[in-house]
């Protein structure tokens, strides 16, 4: 499955909390723990874009 996904470099916080974002040619977006790309969370690229924009807008700040 992961062979057709283009993965970005990992985003790492403190410790081992590294995540990777990816996309494929059919319009899907992927989020995975770095090293576990074979079991990603999958949704549309638009859903991934919306989630990133919402996080940047502070809608997940209560989780920090």
C-alpha positions in Angstrom: 0.0 0.0 0.0 2.6 2.6 1.0 4.5 2.2 -2.3 2.1 4.6 -4.1 2.1 7.2 -1.2 4.4 10.2 -1.3 5.5 10.7 2.3 6.8 14.1 3.6 9.7 14.2 6.0 8.6 13.3 9.6 7.3 16.1 11.9 8.8 15.3 15.3 8.0 16.8 18.7 9.8 16.0 21.9 10.7 12.4 22.5 9.5 9.9 19.9 6.3 11.7 18.8 7.1 11.7 15.0 4.3 11.8 12.4 4.3 11.7 8.7 1.9 13.2 6.2 1.5 11.7 2.7 -0.6 11.9 -0.4 -1.2 9.7 -3.4 -2.2 10.3 -7.0 -5.8 9.5 -6.5 -6.5 12.4 -4.0 -6.1 10.6 -0.7 -4.3 12.0 2.3 -2.4 10.0 4.9 -1.2 10.4 8.5 1.0 7.8 10.1 3.4 7.4 13.0 6.9 7.5 11.6 8.0 3.9 11.2 4.5 2.6 11.0 3.6 4.0 7.5 2.0 0.6 6.6 -1.0 1.4 8.9 -1.9 5.1 8.1 -5.1 7.0 8.9 -6.6 7.7 5.5 -9.0 10.3 4.3 -9.4 12.6 1.3 -6.7 15.2 0.5 -9.4 17.9 1.2 -10.0 16.4 4.7 -6.3 16.5 5.4 -6.1 20.1 4.2 -9.1 21.1 6.3 -7.5 19.4 9.4 -4.2 21.2 8.9 -5.9 24.6 8.4 -8.1 24.0 11.5 -5.0 23.1 13.6 -3.2 26.2 12.4 -6.3 28.3 13.3 -6.1 27.1 16.9 -9.1 24.7 16.9 -7.0 22.0 18.5 -5.2 24.2 21.1 -7.3 22.7 23.9 -5.5 19.4 23.4 -2.1 21.0 24.2 
